[in-house]
Each structure stands twice: as structure tokens, then as C-alpha cells.
Amino acid sequence: MAKQSRGLIAYHVGVTVLTLGSVLNVCLLFLKWGSYPLEMAIANVLLAVFAIDYLVRLIVTKDRKIFLIQSAFDLLGIIPLHPVFAFFRLARLVRLIRFHHLFWRLGIAGKWTQAYHRFIYKTGFIYLFSISVAIIVLSAFLFSLTEKQTLANSLWWAVTTATTVGYGDETPHTAFGKIIASFLMFGGIGFIGLLTSTITDFFTSRAEQTATAQETQQQADITTLLTKIDTLTGKVDQLQTKLDRLEKRSEKHDK
């Protein structure tokens, strides 16, 4: 059991190092530091490593449905369209942090982690985000094949089309390319609209809950204050009654 635990920790440490290394490598690519061919070769090797890791975990897992949902970002991280997809691998680190309860061990678990879980899973954000990215990536891939464009330009076209920005620097010219664009316009924009509304609804509901909680707390404070005032008034009345009795006794005694 101890050997298995040590092996699991070593595996997670290795995944963490490879994830951070792949993200650093992509940053170097963007900044054009170092040797471009070497950095692309490293990116491709890491892509193959993470793809094999994903397939092995998919095969050995007991519940593939839960695995596909929880590992949606891992799948996005092995899309070979562009090195920038390596940034999705950072979601793996978030799950490792939760798995080892690092926030709890560091004493910073609580409302933030609960809000994160509620936002990612309970609102359906993870599903909408995964579907939106899948539609954009599939459209970019098909656009690249039909319009004879690079994957990078096709991905740029798909993002600008799905977000309704539409710069017009890349446009479909073939009939099949226009069909793909129509599919992306209806499907991609619809899901991205749902994604945006989900984010808006989450923060709106959070603000409303905070306002309601503050109002409830204020009402509770007012109720407590009124109760204390009633208690104090009762005690004052008792003291007044005792004073009246003492005055009457004093008057009788004087007589």
C-alpha cells in the first residue's frame, strides 16, 4: 500500500513537472526565445506523452463517463492544432491539488474552493465550455482541409467567427467551407452565448445571495436588538415598580 502511494505521488510529481514544462515551452515559442525547431520538437514529444497518458487512463478507468467529464480539459490539452492548447493541461494541476487536499493542508480551503467547484460543475460550465471548444476545433480542422489554410489561420477564423467578431481576414470560398461556416455560426455562437449567460448568471446569483445574506443578517441583528430593548424595558419597569413600593412604604413610615 505504501509502495502504491509512493508510486502515485511520483507519477503526480512527474505529471506536474511535464505540465509546467509544456506550458513554459509554449511561452518560449510565443516569445521566440531559443531554437524554434527544438521547441516544436519538445512540444510534439510532450503532446505524444500526454496523449498516451490520456488513453491509458481512459482504458483503465472504471467509469468512462465520469472520466470524460472530469478530464475534458485534458482532452483539449492534446489537440494537435496549435501549441497553445497546452495551457489546458494546467487544469490537471488543479485536480491534483484537489486530490491531495493541498488547499486544506495549507489552511486556505473553504469558500473559494467551494465557489470554484460550484462554478465549474454545478452550473454546467465545464460541459458548455467543452462543447464550444469542440465545435470551434472541429470547424477549424474542416476549414483547414477545405480551404487549404494552415491550422493556425483556421483556428483564428473559427474563433473570430464563433465570437461574432468577424474581422474578415479569413473567409470561406468553397461551398463546403461556407457550409462549415454556417454550422459554426449557428452551433458555435449558440453554445458560446449559453456559456456567456452561464457566467453572467453565476456572478449575478452570487451577488444576489450575498445581498440576501447581508439583508438576512441585518434583520437578525435588528431582531436581536429589539429583543434586548424589550428585555431592558422590562427590567426598567420592574425597577420602577420596586421604587414605587419603596416610596409608599417610606410615606407610611413617616406617618
Backbone torsions as a table, in degrees:
resi	resn	phi	psi	omega
1	MET	NA	-41.8	-179.9
2	ALA	-67.4	-39.4	178.1
3	LYS	-63.0	-40.4	178.6
4	GLN	-64.0	-40.6	179.2
5	SER	-64.9	-43.0	179.1
6	ARG	-65.6	-38.1	177.7
7	GLY	-64.5	-39.8	178.9
8	LEU	-65.6	-41.6	178.6
9	ILE	-64.3	-41.7	178.5
10	ALA	-63.5	-39.7	178.3
11	TYR	-63.6	-43.7	179.8
12	HIS	-66.6	-37.3	176.3
13	VAL	-63.9	-42.3	178.3
14	GLY	-62.5	-42.4	177.8
15	VAL	-62.5	-40.5	179.3
16	THR	-62.7	-45.7	-179.7
17	VAL	-63.4	-44.4	-179.6
18	LEU	-66.2	-37.3	179.2
19	THR	-64.7	-49.9	179.3
20	LEU	-63.8	-36.3	178.2
21	GLY	-66.0	-39.0	179.6
22	SER	-68.3	-38.6	178.1
23	VAL	-67.2	-42.7	177.5
24	LEU	-61.8	-39.7	179.5
25	ASN	-63.5	-40.0	177.9
26	VAL	-65.7	-40.4	177.7
27	CYS	-61.4	-39.9	177.6
28	LEU	-65.5	-35.2	176.6
29	LEU	-63.3	-44.9	-179.6
30	PHE	-66.5	-38.1	-178.8
31	LEU	-81.4	-8.7	178.9
32	LYS	60.4	42.5	174.6
33	TRP	-100.7	138.5	177.2
34	GLY	84.4	-161.2	-176.8
35	SER	-92.6	118.7	-178.6
36	TYR	-61.9	-47.0	179.5
37	PRO	-60.1	-39.5	179.8
38	LEU	-66.3	-43.8	-179.2
39	GLU	-66.1	-37.6	176.3
40	MET	-66.4	-38.3	177.5
41	ALA	-63.9	-41.2	177.1
42	ILE	-63.8	-42.6	179.5
43	ALA	-61.2	-40.1	-179.5
44	ASN	-69.2	-39.9	178.0
45	VAL	-63.7	-45.4	178.7
46	LEU	-64.3	-36.9	176.2
47	LEU	-60.0	-44.6	178.8
48	ALA	-63.9	-40.8	179.9
49	VAL	-62.4	-47.7	-179.2
50	PHE	-69.1	-32.4	177.5
51	ALA	-66.5	-43.5	177.5
52	ILE	-63.8	-43.0	178.6
53	ASP	-59.8	-42.9	179.9
54	TYR	-64.0	-44.5	-178.7
55	LEU	-65.4	-40.5	179.0
56	VAL	-63.7	-45.5	178.8
57	ARG	-64.2	-35.6	177.9
58	LEU	-65.9	-36.7	-178.5
59	ILE	-72.3	-43.3	-173.3
60	VAL	-85.8	-12.0	-177.6
61	THR	-69.1	151.2	-178.9
62	LYS	-85.1	-32.9	-179.0
63	ASP	-122.1	96.3	-176.0
64	ARG	-69.0	-30.8	179.5
65	LYS	-63.1	-48.8	178.2
66	ILE	-64.4	-38.5	-179.7
67	PHE	-62.7	-44.2	-178.8
68	LEU	-63.9	-35.3	179.6
69	ILE	-71.7	-47.6	-176.2
70	GLN	-73.3	-23.5	-176.8
71	SER	-107.6	26.5	-179.2
72	ALA	-60.9	-40.3	179.8
73	PHE	-70.3	-30.7	176.0
74	ASP	-63.6	-39.3	177.9
75	LEU	-64.9	-40.1	177.5
76	LEU	-65.5	-30.5	-178.4
77	GLY	-72.4	-11.4	179.3
78	ILE	-112.9	17.5	174.8
79	ILE	-74.6	123.3	-172.9
80	PRO	-86.2	21.7	-178.2
81	LEU	-74.5	-40.7	-174.6
82	HIS	-155.9	143.2	179.8
83	PRO	-57.9	-22.2	-176.8
84	VAL	-62.8	-21.4	179.2
85	PHE	-66.4	-11.7	176.9
86	ALA	-62.9	-23.5	-179.7
87	PHE	-65.1	-24.5	177.5
88	PHE	-66.0	-18.6	179.6
89	ARG	-68.8	-17.2	178.0
90	LEU	-63.1	-24.1	177.8
91	ALA	-63.1	-27.4	177.3
92	ARG	-63.8	-37.7	179.2
93	LEU	-66.0	-36.0	178.5
94	VAL	-62.5	-41.7	179.5
95	ARG	-68.5	-35.9	176.9
96	LEU	-65.5	-38.3	177.0
97	ILE	-62.0	-43.4	177.9
98	ARG	-67.4	-38.0	-178.2
99	PHE	-62.5	-42.2	-178.8
100	HIS	-92.3	5.5	177.2
101	HIS	53.8	42.8	-176.6
102	LEU	-66.8	-36.4	177.1
103	PHE	-61.5	-41.4	179.4
104	TRP	-66.7	-40.9	179.9
105	ARG	-65.7	-32.3	178.7
106	LEU	-85.9	-4.6	177.8
107	GLY	77.7	23.0	-179.2
108	ILE	-118.8	12.6	176.4
109	ALA	-77.3	156.9	179.4
110	GLY	149.2	-128.9	-174.2
111	LYS	-62.4	-36.7	-177.5
112	TRP	-64.6	-47.2	-178.6
113	THR	-67.2	-36.3	177.4
114	GLN	-65.6	-41.4	178.7
115	ALA	-65.5	-37.8	178.8
116	TYR	-63.5	-47.4	180.0
117	HIS	-63.2	-41.1	179.9
118	ARG	-66.1	-38.3	-178.8
119	PHE	-71.0	-43.2	-175.2
120	ILE	-73.3	-43.6	-170.8
121	TYR	-105.5	-50.7	-172.7
122	LYS	-69.1	-27.9	178.2
123	THR	-83.2	-10.3	-177.2
124	GLY	82.0	11.6	-177.8
125	PHE	-59.1	-41.9	-176.4
126	ILE	-62.1	-37.4	-178.4
127	TYR	-72.5	-46.9	-179.9
128	LEU	-63.4	-40.5	179.9
129	PHE	-64.8	-44.0	-179.2
130	SER	-63.7	-43.4	179.9
131	ILE	-65.5	-42.3	-179.9
132	SER	-61.2	-46.6	179.7
133	VAL	-65.4	-39.6	179.5
134	ALA	-61.7	-42.6	178.6
135	ILE	-63.5	-43.8	-179.7
136	ILE	-64.4	-45.0	-178.2
137	VAL	-66.7	-44.2	179.1
138	LEU	-62.5	-43.5	178.7
139	SER	-63.0	-41.4	178.9
140	ALA	-63.9	-40.8	-179.8
141	PHE	-64.9	-46.1	179.1
142	LEU	-66.8	-38.5	177.4
143	PHE	-62.2	-39.4	179.1
144	SER	-63.4	-38.7	-179.0
145	LEU	-71.4	-43.5	-173.9
146	THR	-80.5	-34.6	-176.0
147	GLU	-98.6	2.7	178.3
148	LYS	56.4	44.3	179.1
149	GLN	-108.8	160.3	175.1
150	THR	-69.8	158.5	179.9
151	LEU	-64.1	-35.9	-179.9
152	ALA	-64.7	-46.9	178.9
153	ASN	-65.5	-37.4	179.4
154	SER	-66.2	-39.9	177.9
155	LEU	-65.5	-40.7	177.1
156	TRP	-60.7	-43.8	177.7
157	TRP	-61.0	-44.4	-177.5
158	ALA	-64.0	-41.4	-179.4
159	VAL	-66.8	-45.6	-178.9
160	THR	-67.4	-31.7	177.9
161	THR	-73.1	-45.7	-176.9
162	ALA	-67.3	-30.0	-179.1
163	THR	-91.2	6.0	177.8
164	THR	63.9	18.3	176.6
165	VAL	-74.0	-52.9	173.0
166	GLY	56.8	66.7	179.2
167	TYR	-66.9	-28.6	178.6
168	GLY	86.4	3.8	178.8
169	ASP	-72.8	-24.5	175.3
170	GLU	-126.4	123.0	-179.1
171	THR	-137.0	149.5	177.6
172	PRO	-75.4	143.1	179.9
173	HIS	-118.5	-24.6	179.1
174	THR	-89.8	162.8	179.7
175	ALA	-64.7	-42.2	179.9
176	PHE	-66.9	-36.0	177.1
177	GLY	-63.1	-37.6	178.1
178	LYS	-69.3	-33.9	175.8
179	ILE	-64.6	-42.7	177.6
180	ILE	-61.1	-42.7	179.8
181	ALA	-62.7	-40.2	178.7
182	SER	-64.5	-42.6	177.1
183	PHE	-60.0	-43.9	-179.6
184	LEU	-66.2	-38.5	-179.5
185	MET	-62.3	-45.2	-177.5
186	PHE	-78.6	-48.3	-177.2
187	GLY	-74.8	-51.2	-176.5
188	GLY	-64.2	-47.4	-179.1
189	ILE	-63.9	-37.2	179.2
190	GLY	-62.4	-47.9	-178.6
191	PHE	-71.0	-36.5	177.1
192	ILE	-66.3	-35.7	174.6
193	GLY	-62.6	-42.6	176.6
194	LEU	-63.8	-38.7	179.3
195	LEU	-62.9	-44.7	179.5
196	THR	-64.3	-43.1	-179.7
197	SER	-66.8	-33.1	177.4
198	THR	-63.9	-44.4	178.3
199	ILE	-63.0	-44.4	-179.6
200	THR	-63.6	-45.1	-179.5
201	ASP	-63.0	-36.9	-178.9
202	PHE	-63.6	-50.0	-177.7
203	PHE	-71.1	-31.2	175.8
204	THR	-66.1	-45.1	179.1
205	SER	-65.2	-35.8	177.2
206	ARG	-63.3	-42.1	178.9
207	ALA	-65.1	-41.3	179.3
208	GLU	-65.7	-40.7	178.1
209	GLN	-63.3	-40.6	178.6
210	THR	-64.3	-43.8	178.8
211	ALA	-64.2	-41.2	179.0
212	THR	-64.6	-42.0	179.1
213	ALA	-63.1	-41.3	178.4
214	GLN	-65.1	-41.4	179.0
215	GLU	-65.0	-40.9	177.8
216	THR	-63.1	-41.4	179.1
217	GLN	-64.8	-39.3	177.8
218	GLN	-64.0	-43.0	178.0
219	GLN	-62.6	-40.6	178.8
220	ALA	-64.5	-40.6	178.9
221	ASP	-64.2	-41.0	178.8
222	ILE	-64.4	-42.5	179.0
223	THR	-62.2	-42.7	178.6
224	THR	-63.5	-41.2	179.5
225	LEU	-64.3	-43.2	178.4
226	LEU	-63.8	-37.9	178.0
227	THR	-63.7	-42.8	178.6
228	LYS	-65.3	-37.5	178.4
229	ILE	-64.8	-42.5	178.0
230	ASP	-61.7	-42.2	179.3
231	THR	-63.9	-44.0	179.4
232	LEU	-64.5	-39.3	177.8
233	THR	-62.4	-41.2	178.3
234	GLY	-62.3	-41.3	179.5
235	LYS	-67.1	-38.2	176.9
236	VAL	-62.3	-42.2	178.0
237	ASP	-61.4	-40.8	177.8
238	GLN	-63.1	-43.1	178.0
239	LEU	-63.0	-39.5	179.0
240	GLN	-63.8	-40.1	178.4
241	THR	-63.0	-43.8	179.0
242	LYS	-63.8	-39.3	178.1
243	LEU	-63.2	-42.3	178.1
244	ASP	-60.8	-41.3	179.4
245	ARG	-64.6	-42.6	179.8
246	LEU	-63.6	-37.5	178.0
247	GLU	-65.0	-41.7	179.6
248	LYS	-64.3	-43.1	179.1
249	ARG	-62.8	-40.1	-180.0
250	SER	-64.3	-38.8	178.9
251	GLU	-65.5	-42.1	178.5
252	LYS	-64.0	-39.2	-178.3
253	HIS	-66.8	-36.0	178.5
254	ASP	-67.0	-36.2	179.1
255	LYS	-69.8	NA	NA
